Structures are given as C-alpha cells and as structure tokens.
Amino acid sequence: MVQSVSSCWGIATRSRYMPDSPPDLERLYTVAEFGEATNTSERFARRLVATKRIRYIKVGKFVRIPHSAITEYLDANRVQTQ
C-alpha cells in the first residue's frame, strides 16, 4: 500500500484508494509537465498533440503523454553534431 502523510496532523496513514501501482505501468505526463520537462511552452506541447507529431493517450477529456513517447520524439528530432 502507498503511505500518505497528512501534513496538517503529521499522521502516517495507509491509503486504500491508492494501491501500489504495478512496476510495468509507464509514467504519463500532462501537457504542462511535458512542456516543463522539455523546457518548452505548454502551447508548443499542445501543438505537437494537435498535429499528431507525438504519441499521446486520451483519458476521458484529458491528454496524457507517455514517457516513452517523449523519448521517441526527442530521439527522432535530435540533431547530430559533426
């Protein structure tokens, strides 16, 4: 179980709502987190999603970008030095 700490009471409790995630689940980033991680704007990240230049997942109305999609995008757009 995931340990959560209540900051106002300082009591450690087990959360029954957030079980341990399996180790094979991949981290999903929000569009804002993608922009922050790549040092770009949120608008640029949304443009990549809109033009389908990066792989993404729709969770309801929310857009999430898998970590592997970020590394694929960065590898595909890396400029090699001579």
PyRosetta script that sets phi, psi and omega in degrees:
from pyrosetta import init, pose_from_sequence

init()
pose = pose_from_sequence("MVQSVSSCWGIATRSRYMPDSPPDLERLYTVAEFGEATNTSERFARRLVATKRIRYIKVGKFVRIPHSAITEYLDANRVQTQ")
pose.set_psi(1, 153.7)
pose.set_omega(1, 179.2)
pose.set_phi(2, -83.2)
pose.set_psi(2, 132.6)
pose.set_omega(2, 177.2)
pose.set_phi(3, -87.1)
pose.set_psi(3, 126.7)
pose.set_omega(3, 174.3)
pose.set_phi(4, -119.6)
pose.set_psi(4, 145.1)
pose.set_omega(4, -177.6)
pose.set_phi(5, -115.2)
pose.set_psi(5, 127.3)
pose.set_omega(5, 177.5)
pose.set_phi(6, -80.8)
pose.set_psi(6, 116.0)
pose.set_omega(6, -175.0)
pose.set_phi(7, -70.0)
pose.set_psi(7, -30.5)
pose.set_omega(7, -177.2)
pose.set_phi(8, -79.9)
pose.set_psi(8, -25.8)
pose.set_omega(8, -178.7)
pose.set_phi(9, -108.3)
pose.set_psi(9, -18.5)
pose.set_omega(9, -179.7)
pose.set_phi(10, 71.0)
pose.set_psi(10, 27.6)
pose.set_omega(10, -177.2)
pose.set_phi(11, -109.4)
pose.set_psi(11, 129.5)
pose.set_omega(11, 177.1)
pose.set_phi(12, -84.5)
pose.set_psi(12, 127.0)
pose.set_omega(12, 179.3)
pose.set_phi(13, -131.7)
pose.set_psi(13, 154.9)
pose.set_omega(13, 174.0)
pose.set_phi(14, -89.1)
pose.set_psi(14, 134.9)
pose.set_omega(14, 179.1)
pose.set_phi(15, -94.9)
pose.set_psi(15, 120.6)
pose.set_omega(15, 177.5)
pose.set_phi(16, -82.3)
pose.set_psi(16, -10.3)
pose.set_omega(16, -179.0)
pose.set_phi(17, -89.7)
pose.set_psi(17, -16.2)
pose.set_omega(17, -178.5)
pose.set_phi(18, -124.3)
pose.set_psi(18, 77.2)
pose.set_omega(18, 179.2)
pose.set_phi(19, -67.6)
pose.set_psi(19, 163.2)
pose.set_omega(19, 177.1)
pose.set_phi(20, -57.9)
pose.set_psi(20, 134.0)
pose.set_omega(20, 178.3)
pose.set_phi(21, -83.4)
pose.set_psi(21, 144.5)
pose.set_omega(21, 177.3)
pose.set_phi(22, -61.1)
pose.set_psi(22, 147.3)
pose.set_omega(22, -176.4)
pose.set_phi(23, -66.7)
pose.set_psi(23, -17.4)
pose.set_omega(23, -177.8)
pose.set_phi(24, -87.6)
pose.set_psi(24, -1.2)
pose.set_omega(24, 176.3)
pose.set_phi(25, -75.8)
pose.set_psi(25, 136.3)
pose.set_omega(25, -177.3)
pose.set_phi(26, -91.2)
pose.set_psi(26, 145.3)
pose.set_omega(26, 178.4)
pose.set_phi(27, -67.3)
pose.set_psi(27, 132.1)
pose.set_omega(27, 176.4)
pose.set_phi(28, -109.4)
pose.set_psi(28, 133.1)
pose.set_omega(28, -178.4)
pose.set_phi(29, -105.4)
pose.set_psi(29, 145.1)
pose.set_omega(29, 170.8)
pose.set_phi(30, -75.9)
pose.set_psi(30, 169.1)
pose.set_omega(30, 178.8)
pose.set_phi(31, -62.9)
pose.set_psi(31, -39.9)
pose.set_omega(31, 179.0)
pose.set_phi(32, -65.0)
pose.set_psi(32, -41.1)
pose.set_omega(32, 178.9)
pose.set_phi(33, -66.6)
pose.set_psi(33, -36.5)
pose.set_omega(33, 176.3)
pose.set_phi(34, -61.9)
pose.set_psi(34, -46.5)
pose.set_omega(34, 178.8)
pose.set_phi(35, -60.8)
pose.set_psi(35, -40.5)
pose.set_omega(35, 179.3)
pose.set_phi(36, -67.9)
pose.set_psi(36, -41.7)
pose.set_omega(36, -178.2)
pose.set_phi(37, -66.9)
pose.set_psi(37, -32.7)
pose.set_omega(37, -178.8)
pose.set_phi(38, -99.3)
pose.set_psi(38, 6.0)
pose.set_omega(38, 178.6)
pose.set_phi(39, 59.0)
pose.set_psi(39, 41.4)
pose.set_omega(39, 176.2)
pose.set_phi(40, -125.4)
pose.set_psi(40, 176.7)
pose.set_omega(40, -179.6)
pose.set_phi(41, -83.8)
pose.set_psi(41, 160.8)
pose.set_omega(41, 175.1)
pose.set_phi(42, -64.4)
pose.set_psi(42, -34.6)
pose.set_omega(42, 178.5)
pose.set_phi(43, -61.4)
pose.set_psi(43, -42.0)
pose.set_omega(43, 178.4)
pose.set_phi(44, -62.8)
pose.set_psi(44, -42.6)
pose.set_omega(44, 179.0)
pose.set_phi(45, -62.8)
pose.set_psi(45, -42.5)
pose.set_omega(45, 178.6)
pose.set_phi(46, -65.1)
pose.set_psi(46, -34.3)
pose.set_omega(46, 177.7)
pose.set_phi(47, -66.8)
pose.set_psi(47, -39.2)
pose.set_omega(47, 176.5)
pose.set_phi(48, -61.4)
pose.set_psi(48, -40.8)
pose.set_omega(48, 179.0)
pose.set_phi(49, -68.4)
pose.set_psi(49, -44.6)
pose.set_omega(49, -176.9)
pose.set_phi(50, -63.0)
pose.set_psi(50, -37.4)
pose.set_omega(50, -179.8)
pose.set_phi(51, -91.0)
pose.set_psi(51, 2.9)
pose.set_omega(51, 178.2)
pose.set_phi(52, 57.6)
pose.set_psi(52, 39.1)
pose.set_omega(52, 176.4)
pose.set_phi(53, -90.9)
pose.set_psi(53, -5.2)
pose.set_omega(53, 175.4)
pose.set_phi(54, -136.8)
pose.set_psi(54, 143.6)
pose.set_omega(54, 179.6)
pose.set_phi(55, -73.4)
pose.set_psi(55, 137.9)
pose.set_omega(55, -179.7)
pose.set_phi(56, -145.9)
pose.set_psi(56, 168.9)
pose.set_omega(56, -179.5)
pose.set_phi(57, -125.9)
pose.set_psi(57, 135.1)
pose.set_omega(57, 174.7)
pose.set_phi(58, -96.5)
pose.set_psi(58, 125.2)
pose.set_omega(58, 174.4)
pose.set_phi(59, -114.9)
pose.set_psi(59, 93.5)
pose.set_omega(59, -172.0)
pose.set_phi(60, 66.8)
pose.set_psi(60, -121.7)
pose.set_omega(60, 177.4)
pose.set_phi(61, -94.6)
pose.set_psi(61, -1.9)
pose.set_omega(61, -176.0)
pose.set_phi(62, -92.6)
pose.set_psi(62, 143.8)
pose.set_omega(62, 177.7)
pose.set_phi(63, -103.1)
pose.set_psi(63, 129.8)
pose.set_omega(63, 177.1)
pose.set_phi(64, -127.7)
pose.set_psi(64, 142.7)
pose.set_omega(64, -177.7)
pose.set_phi(65, -115.9)
pose.set_psi(65, 119.3)
pose.set_omega(65, 179.7)
pose.set_phi(66, -67.9)
pose.set_psi(66, 151.6)
pose.set_omega(66, -179.8)
pose.set_phi(67, -58.9)
pose.set_psi(67, -39.9)
pose.set_omega(67, -179.7)
pose.set_phi(68, -64.2)
pose.set_psi(68, -32.0)
pose.set_omega(68, 177.6)
pose.set_phi(69, -67.6)
pose.set_psi(69, -36.1)
pose.set_omega(69, 178.1)
pose.set_phi(70, -65.5)
pose.set_psi(70, -46.3)
pose.set_omega(70, 179.8)
pose.set_phi(71, -66.0)
pose.set_psi(71, -37.0)
pose.set_omega(71, 176.3)
pose.set_phi(72, -62.2)
pose.set_psi(72, -44.6)
pose.set_omega(72, -180.0)
pose.set_phi(73, -63.3)
pose.set_psi(73, -44.8)
pose.set_omega(73, -179.2)
pose.set_phi(74, -66.5)
pose.set_psi(74, -39.7)
pose.set_omega(74, 178.1)
pose.set_phi(75, -65.6)
pose.set_psi(75, -40.3)
pose.set_omega(75, -178.8)
pose.set_phi(76, -69.4)
pose.set_psi(76, -25.9)
pose.set_omega(76, -176.7)
pose.set_phi(77, -107.5)
pose.set_psi(77, 13.1)
pose.set_omega(77, 179.1)
pose.set_phi(78, -75.9)
pose.set_psi(78, 134.3)
pose.set_omega(78, 177.9)
pose.set_phi(79, -96.9)
pose.set_psi(79, 123.2)
pose.set_omega(79, -179.8)
pose.set_phi(80, -79.5)
pose.set_psi(80, 136.4)
pose.set_omega(80, 176.9)
pose.set_phi(81, -83.8)
pose.set_psi(81, 157.4)
pose.set_omega(81, -179.4)
pose.set_phi(82, -105.2)
pose.dump_pdb("model.pdb")
